[in-house]
Amino acid sequence: MLNDSTILVTGGTGSFGNVFVPMTLAKFNPKKLIVYSRDEMKQWEMAKKFADDERVRFFIGDVRDRDRLYRALDRVDFVVHAAATKIVPTAEYNPFECVKTNILGAMNVIDACIDKGIKRVIALSTDKASSPVNLYGATKLASDKLFVAGNSYAGGHVTRFGVVRYGNVMGSRGSVLPFFLSLKDKGVLPITDVRMTRFMITLEQAVDLVWHAIADMQGGEIYVKKIPSMRITDIARAAAPDAKHCIVGIRPGEKLHEQMIGIEDALYTFEYTNHYKILPAIHKWSTDPYRIKKGKPVPEGFVYSSDNNADWMTVEELRSWIDGNHDKIGFT
């Protein structure tokens, strides 16, 4: 589907975009891949990596700017919406700015994509949107709802919207792993709570989930990849085996365990080999066989969280991953 197509990625200079762009260029042969973002310096640095590939284009713009989006989306086939204000403390201290990007920006993307006849739009979500306890999670839940309802707004238009949801990415700037590695030689690592657990996903897995969603979606689905969990103390042991642990307490707005599917979503959730799919409760779309396909309904009361996960990553497995990706950790 992505061969000989034009793809635009909002927030494309971020962690996801820096992996999505080269992986998509290698697996498919798009006519054009447009990186849309507001940071000119990040674009300048990223452009150096693709100086010899005429398929990659860069477009300065903000999802808050609807007119700029309309210009950027001209003759585009597919959109991956990765732009967001996502640092939890930043959102708490700058709530108006977080709402402008994560909610109003989502509305702009939806309107512009419908009007410009975009075929498929995939929005990136987060575990924090499931039963949110902080502003970032609340805005992303609102964004998810907007993209699901966007399929109704599209009406007879060709545009269809879907969402992919995953947790913190291993080794990305915002994850705990590079932080632990930076303190490795100090001999002491701060641990919020020994009971804390986290989902573990690579950026490559996140990109693969987006590809699958584009190919599979009918409109309104939220895709959740099955991934392993890990205890925060085991992540610390993998990063710095000899370091002592100092308990510092959970930070404001932080959960003890990550959650990607809440009990309220169980009635509309279906299980597949490598992922779950939350179908919309509106318009009886959750009973649509074209959206369900070969999925099986999850049990009543089902919750997919990092503490009740059936799949766990070991210290040795994470240490092996660190050894193979040491030069990438903390740089994307």
N, C-alpha and C positions, 0 to 999 in steps of 0.2 A: 504493500500500500504506500509506503514512503518513497519507493523508487520514482525518480523523475518528478518529484513533488517539491513544493516550496514550504519550508517549515520555519516558524518563528518561535523563539524561546524568550519569554519575558524574564527579566532578572538573569539573563544568560551568562553573565560573568561570575555568578556565584558558584558554590561547590558543585551543585547539580549540573549546571551548564558546562562547566569545565570538563566533565566526564561525558555528558550526553552528546556534546558536539563531536568529539573524535570517534566515539563508539558508533554514532549514527552514520557518520561519513564512511566508516570502515565496513559496516554491515550492509548499508543500503547505498544507493547512488542518487541522493536528492539533487534536484536541479539547483536549489539554493537553500542555504541554512542561515537564517538571519538571527543575530544576537541583539536583542533589544534590552537596553539597560540605561541607567542614568549616570553611572560613574565612568567618566571619560578615561581616567587613568587605568582602571581595570580593563576597559576595552582596548586601550593602547597596548597593555602588556599581553592580553590574550591574542590580539591581532598578530603579534610577532610569531606566535606558534603556528598560525595558518596563513602566513604571508604568501606561500606558494600554491594555495588552494583557492581558486577563483569562486568556488561554490559558497564560501563563507563570507557573509557580509555583516557589517556592524551599523547599528542604528541607535543614536543617542535619543533617549526618550524616557518618560515616566508613565507608569500605568495610571497615575492621577490625571494625566493630560489626555482627555478623550480625543481631541483633534489630532494630536500626534499619533495616537494609536490608529486612527482611521488611515492616516497616511502610510504608516508602517505596514498595515495589513493588506495593502493593495496587492491583489493577485497571489495571496498566500492560501495554501491548502489546509495546513495543520498548525495548531498553536499549542505549545506547552507553557502553561502559566506557572512560573517558578518564582516570580517577584513577590517579596514579602518583607515586612518588618518582623523579625522572628526572635530576637534576643529578648528573653523574658524580662529582665530588669529594665531594659531600654523601653519596652512597651509599657511597663508599669509607671515609669517616670514621664513618658511622653505619650499618653493615651490618645490624644487627638491625632497625632501623627500616625500612630499604629492603625487607627480606624480609617484614616484617609487612604492608606496604602492597601490594607488587607480587606476592607469592606467596600469602600468607594472605588478603589482600584479594580476590584473584582467586578463590580457593576459596570464599570467602563469597558472592561475586557469582554463581558457578556454582550453588551449592546453593540460594540464595534464588530465583534465576530459575527453576530447575526446579520447586521447590515452589510457587511462585506462578503457574506456568503462562504465563510470558513467551513470546511467539511466536518472536522473533528477538533474538539478542544479538550485537553486534559489539564486539570488543575492539581497542583501538588498540595497535599494536606499533611497533617501531623497527628501523632498520638495525643497531643495536648488538646485536640479538638473533640475528643471523646470524654464526656463528663468534665468539662474544663474547670480549672481552679484558678487560672490567671487570665489576664486580659488578652494576651497573645492567643491562648487556646480559645477564648470566647470569640475573638474576631475570626479565627480560622473555622470555627463551627459555623458562624454566620456565612462565611465565604462558601463553605461546603453546601449549605442550604441554598445559597444563591445560584451556584452552578447546577445543582440538581433541578431547581425550579426553572433555570434557564431553558431547559428543554421544552417547557410549556410556552415560554415567551417566544421561542423560535417558531412555534406553530407550523405552518407549511414550509418554512425555510429549510434548507438542507442541513443547517448547523446542528450538531449534537454535542452535548457536554458530558464529561465524566470526571471522576476524582480518583486519585491514588493516595493512599494514606500509609505512612511508615514513621518509625521513630528516629531517634538520633543516629546519625551515620558514623560508623567506626572511622576514627582518624580525621574527621572533618574539624574545622577550626572551632566549632561550637561544642564539640564532644569532650568528654572527660579524659579520653585516652591521651591526647597530646599534652594535656595539663599534667597528668600523672608522669608522663615521660620527661617533661621539663623539670620535674622535681626529683627525678630518679637519684641524682647525686646528693641530694639534701639529706636523705636517710629517713625522712618522715613524710607521709602522705596524709592530707586531711580527708577524712571519711565522714560523710554526712550522717549516715545511719547504717549499721551493719546489716540490717534487714533489707536494705534497698536493692531493687533489681532493675535491670534495663534490657530492652530489646537490642539485638545486635544485627545491623544490616550494612552492607557495603554499598557504595554509590553505584557500582556496576549492577547490583541486584535491583536498585531503585530504577535505573534506566531500563532494565529488562521489564520491570513491571509496567512502565509507561508504554513501551512498545506493545506489550500484551493488551493493555487497556485500549489503545488505539485500534487494534485489530478486532477486539472482541465486543466493544461497547455498542449498545443500541441507544444509549442516552439515559443519564441519571444514576448510573452505578457508581458505588464507591468500592474500589479494589484495595484489599488489605493482604499483603504478602505474608505467608507463613515464614517466620524467621526465629532463630533461637534466642533464648534469654541468657543473662549472666548476672551473678551477684556483684555488687559494686566492689566488695572485698576481693573477689576473684579477678576483676579487671585490674585492681591495684597490684595484686600479686603477679599478674602477667606483665605489667609495665615495670614494676620494680620489686623483684622477688625478695630483696633483703631489707626493704624499707619497713619501718614501724608505722602503725596506723594511729592517727589522732582523731578522735570523734569530735566533730565541730557542730553537728546538728543540721537539720534540714533547713534550707533557705526559704524565704517567703515565696509562695507561688509554686513550690516544687512538690511533686508527688513522691510517695514512697515507692510506688510501682507504676510503670507505664501501662496505659490501657488504650487499645485500638478499636475494640468493639465493646460497647456497653450493654447491659442487660436489656435496656429499652430497644436496642437495635436487633435483638435476637430473633424477634418475630419476622424480620425481613432479611435475615442473613442466610446465605447459602455457602456450603463448603465445596471446594474443589481440590484437586491434587496438591497444588502449590500455593493456593491463596483462598481467601474468603471474598464474598461479594455482598455488600449491603445494598439492597434494592430500595427504591423510593417507596415510602408509604402512601404518597399522593397518587391519585388517578388509578389506583389498583395496579400500579406498575410492578409491585412485588409478586403478583401472580401471573405476570406475562411470561409465557413459555420462551419467547425469543430472548428475554433477558436472563431467565433462569438457566436455560440450556440443560446441561447435564449435572447441575448442582444439586446437592442434597441439603435440606433444611437443617440448621444446627439445632441441638436440643433446647427445650424451653429453659430459660434462665441462663443461657450461655453468655459467658464473658471471656473476652480474649485479652488477658493482661500478662505482664511480664512475670508475675509470680505464680500463675497457674498454668504456665506454658508446659507442653509435653516435651519440648525440644530445648536442650541446654547446651551451651558452648562451654568447653573445658578451658582451664588455664593454659594447657599445652596447645590447644587449637588456636587460641588468641595469640599466644606467644609466637607460634609459627606464622600467623598472619602478619604480625608486627615485623618479624624478620624479613618477610618478603615485600613489605610495603613501607619500610622505614623512611625512604626518601620522599614519600608522598604525604606522610602523616602531618597534619597541621598546616599544609600548604594550600588546601582547597576547602 
